[in-house]
Amino acid sequence: MINLRGEITVGLTIALVILGILVGALIGFFGARRYMENYLRNNPPISEDMLRTMMLQMGQKPSDRKLHQMMQTMKSQAKRANRK
């Protein structure tokens, strides 16, 4: 790998480059995954306004209490799903 004059050989250079690419890909994957989980936790894909509209379309009169309860239920289900 290192010859008698202390120079790094081509094989070692290639191995280090490949290792660096693999480590970077792993760090990027897990970093992006964590970012998306936090983003979806803070900004759920459905809002209270969307729930209100859905309930009105189904013929129900949405109260603030019921909307808040449904949002909390959805958040708790999402947390349980993430634990699995």
Summary of the structure (lengths in Angstrom):
residues: 84
radius of gyration: 25.4
end to end distance: 45.1
largest distance: 83.5
contacts: 165
relative contact order: 0.07
helix: 75%
strand: 2%
